[in-house]
Amino acid sequence: MYEQPSKKPLVFALVGCLLLLFGWYTFNYANRYGKTKVTVSAIPSDSTVKMNGAQIQNGSYYLKPGHYTFEASRQDFGTVTKSIDIHTHSTQQTVYLLPTPDTAAAIEYLNQHPEIQQQREKVGGINSQINQQSLSQKYPIINRLPAYTSHYRIDYALDGQQNISFSVTLYAILNNPDQYQQYVQQLQAYKAEALQFLSDNGINTSKAPVTYTPNV
C-alpha cells in the first residue's frame, strides 16, 4: 500500500526559516535602534578613511547620537576632514570625502582616470548644495543678503568654522567740511537702520561680528 511522504520535515524546515528570519530581524532592529544610518563615500575609493581616528571602509554605518569626525587621505593627495553631529532624530545622510589633489602626481592620476574626476565633480556639486542648505537653515538671513537701500548695504562672510560675520557699507554724504557733524549723525542713523535689519532677521547684533565702512 502506497504511503504519502510525511509533511513534518517540510513544516520543520519552514518553521526554522521563519525563526531565523525573525532572529535576524530582531538582531538588526536591536543593533540599529536609536541610531542613524550614515553612508561614508571617499573618492578615490581606495583612499584611507577614518572615523574618530579609527580606520574604516567606504560603506554604511549605524551611529549613536554624538559628534563624529571623518577623514580621508590618499598617496599624493591632501587629507580632507568633515565633522557631523548626530541627534536622536537625525535622518540618514551621506558623508562625501574628496581628498585634495595637492601635487602634480595627483592631478596626473585624475587626468588618467576621468571617470573618477567626473565622480568628484558630481559630488562637489552635491556637497555645495548640502552646505548651502545647511547654512540657510543655520543662518536664514543669508537668503536675503546682500541687502541694500539708499542708506546702506549689508554683506556677509563665513570663516573656516562656518561662523558668520557681516560688513555694512554706509552711504552718508559729506559735501563740505563744515557739515561733518551732520555727516556723523547720518552715519549713526544709517548704522541703526542696518542693525535693525539684522535684528529683525534673527541676528543678535550684540554678539555677531559687524564691521562698518566708513567706521566713524
C-alpha positions as CSV (number, residue, x, y, z in Angstrom):
1,M,0.0,0.0,0.0
2,Y,1.4,3.4,-1.0
3,E,2.2,5.8,1.9
4,Q,2.3,9.6,1.3
5,P,5.6,11.2,2.4
6,S,5.4,12.9,5.8
7,K,5.0,16.7,5.7
8,K,6.6,17.1,9.1
9,P,10.2,17.7,7.7
10,L,8.8,20.5,5.4
11,V,7.0,22.1,8.2
12,F,10.0,22.0,10.5
13,A,12.2,23.5,7.8
14,L,9.6,26.3,7.2
15,V,9.4,27.0,10.9
16,G,13.2,27.0,11.2
17,C,13.4,29.5,8.3
18,L,10.9,31.8,10.0
19,L,12.7,31.6,13.3
20,L,16.0,32.5,11.5
21,L,14.3,35.4,9.8
22,F,12.8,36.6,13.0
23,G,16.1,36.3,14.8
24,W,17.9,38.2,12.0
25,Y,15.2,41.0,12.1
26,T,15.3,41.2,15.9
27,F,19.1,41.4,15.9
28,N,19.2,44.1,13.3
29,Y,16.5,46.1,15.0
30,A,18.2,45.9,18.3
31,N,21.6,46.8,16.7
32,R,20.1,49.8,14.9
33,Y,17.6,51.1,17.4
34,G,18.2,54.7,18.2
35,K,20.9,55.0,15.6
36,T,21.2,56.9,12.4
37,K,22.4,55.4,9.1
38,V,25.4,57.3,7.8
39,T,27.0,56.3,4.5
40,V,30.7,57.2,4.0
41,S,31.9,57.7,0.5
42,A,35.5,58.7,-0.2
43,I,36.6,59.4,-3.8
44,P,39.0,57.9,-5.0
45,S,37.5,54.8,-3.3
46,D,40.9,53.4,-2.4
47,S,41.5,56.4,0.0
48,T,42.3,55.7,3.6
49,V,39.2,56.6,5.6
50,K,38.9,57.1,9.3
51,M,36.1,57.8,11.7
52,N,37.1,59.4,15.0
53,G,40.6,58.3,14.4
54,A,39.7,54.6,13.7
55,Q,40.2,53.3,10.2
56,I,37.0,52.2,8.4
57,Q,35.9,51.4,4.8
58,N,33.5,53.1,2.4
59,G,30.1,51.9,3.3
60,S,27.1,52.4,5.7
61,Y,27.2,52.6,9.5
62,Y,24.6,52.9,12.1
63,L,25.8,55.5,14.6
64,K,24.6,56.6,18.0
65,P,23.9,60.3,18.7
66,G,27.2,62.2,19.1
67,H,29.9,64.1,17.3
68,Y,31.8,62.3,14.6
69,T,34.9,63.4,12.6
70,F,35.6,61.6,9.3
71,E,39.0,61.8,7.5
72,A,40.1,60.7,4.1
73,S,43.6,60.7,2.6
74,R,45.5,59.1,-0.3
75,Q,49.0,58.9,-1.6
76,D,49.8,62.2,-3.4
77,F,46.5,63.7,-2.3
78,G,45.9,66.0,0.7
79,T,43.8,65.0,3.7
80,V,40.2,66.2,4.0
81,T,38.1,66.1,7.1
82,K,34.4,66.6,7.8
83,S,32.5,66.6,11.1
84,I,28.9,65.9,11.7
85,D,26.6,65.9,14.8
86,I,24.0,63.2,15.0
87,H,21.0,63.9,17.1
88,T,18.3,61.5,18.4
89,H,16.0,62.2,15.5
90,S,18.6,62.7,12.8
91,T,17.8,61.3,9.3
92,Q,20.1,59.2,7.3
93,Q,22.8,61.0,5.5
94,T,25.9,60.6,3.3
95,V,29.3,61.9,4.1
96,Y,31.3,62.6,1.0
97,L,35.1,62.9,1.3
98,L,37.3,64.2,-1.5
99,P,41.0,64.2,-0.7
100,T,42.5,67.3,-2.4
101,P,44.8,66.9,-5.4
102,D,47.7,68.9,-4.0
103,T,50.5,67.5,-6.2
104,A,51.3,67.1,-9.8
105,A,51.1,63.3,-9.3
106,A,47.5,63.6,-8.0
107,I,46.5,65.8,-10.9
108,E,48.1,63.3,-13.4
109,Y,46.2,60.5,-11.6
110,L,42.9,62.3,-12.2
111,N,43.8,63.0,-15.8
112,Q,44.4,59.3,-16.3
113,H,41.1,58.4,-14.6
114,P,38.5,60.8,-16.0
115,E,35.7,58.7,-14.5
116,I,36.9,59.4,-11.0
117,Q,37.3,63.1,-11.8
118,Q,33.7,63.1,-13.0
119,Q,32.5,61.4,-9.8
120,R,34.4,64.1,-7.8
121,E,32.9,66.9,-9.7
122,K,29.4,65.5,-9.3
123,V,29.9,65.0,-5.5
124,G,31.4,68.5,-5.3
125,G,28.2,69.9,-6.6
126,I,26.2,67.8,-4.2
127,N,28.4,69.0,-1.3
128,S,28.0,72.6,-2.3
129,Q,24.2,72.2,-2.3
130,I,24.2,70.4,1.0
131,N,26.4,73.1,2.6
132,Q,24.2,75.9,1.2
133,Q,21.1,74.2,2.6
134,S,22.8,73.7,6.0
135,L,23.9,77.3,6.0
136,S,20.4,78.5,5.1
137,Q,19.0,76.6,8.0
138,K,21.6,77.9,10.4
139,Y,21.5,81.5,9.1
140,P,18.2,82.1,7.3
141,I,19.3,85.7,6.8
142,I,21.8,84.8,4.0
143,N,18.8,84.2,1.7
144,R,18.2,88.0,2.0
145,L,21.8,89.1,1.5
146,P,23.3,91.2,0.1
147,A,20.7,93.7,1.3
148,Y,20.9,97.3,0.3
149,T,18.9,100.5,0.4
150,S,19.9,104.1,-0.4
151,H,21.4,104.2,3.1
152,Y,23.4,101.0,3.5
153,R,24.5,97.7,2.0
154,I,24.9,94.5,4.1
155,D,27.1,91.6,3.0
156,Y,28.3,88.5,4.9
157,A,31.3,86.3,5.1
158,L,32.0,82.8,6.6
159,D,35.2,81.7,8.3
160,G,36.6,78.1,8.2
161,Q,34.3,77.1,11.0
162,Q,31.2,78.4,9.2
163,N,30.8,81.3,11.7
164,I,29.2,84.3,10.1
165,S,30.2,87.9,10.1
166,F,28.7,91.0,8.5
167,S,30.1,94.0,6.7
168,V,28.0,97.2,6.4
169,T,28.7,99.9,3.9
170,L,27.1,103.2,4.9
171,Y,26.1,105.8,2.2
172,A,26.1,109.0,4.2
173,I,27.3,112.0,2.1
174,L,29.7,114.7,3.2
175,N,29.7,117.7,0.8
176,N,31.5,120.3,2.8
177,P,33.9,120.0,5.8
178,D,31.6,122.2,7.9
179,Q,28.9,119.6,7.5
180,Y,31.0,116.9,9.3
181,Q,28.8,116.8,12.4
182,Q,25.7,116.3,10.2
183,Y,27.6,113.6,8.3
184,V,28.4,111.7,11.5
185,Q,24.7,111.9,12.6
186,Q,23.7,110.5,9.2
187,L,26.2,107.6,9.6
188,Q,24.8,106.8,13.1
189,A,21.2,106.8,11.8
190,Y,22.1,104.6,8.8
191,K,24.0,102.2,11.1
192,A,21.0,101.9,13.3
193,E,18.8,101.0,10.3
194,A,21.3,98.3,9.2
195,L,21.4,96.9,12.8
196,Q,17.6,96.9,12.9
197,F,17.6,94.9,9.7
198,L,20.0,92.3,11.1
199,S,18.0,92.1,14.4
200,D,14.7,91.7,12.5
201,N,16.3,88.7,10.7
202,G,17.3,86.8,13.8
203,I,20.8,88.1,14.4
204,N,22.0,89.0,17.9
205,T,23.7,92.3,17.0
206,S,25.4,92.5,20.4
207,K,27.3,89.2,19.6
208,A,27.6,89.0,15.8
209,P,30.8,90.5,14.3
210,V,29.8,93.6,12.3
211,T,32.3,95.9,10.6
212,Y,31.4,99.3,9.1
213,T,32.7,101.3,6.2
214,P,33.3,104.1,6.8
215,N,33.8,103.5,10.5
216,V,33.3,106.9,12.1
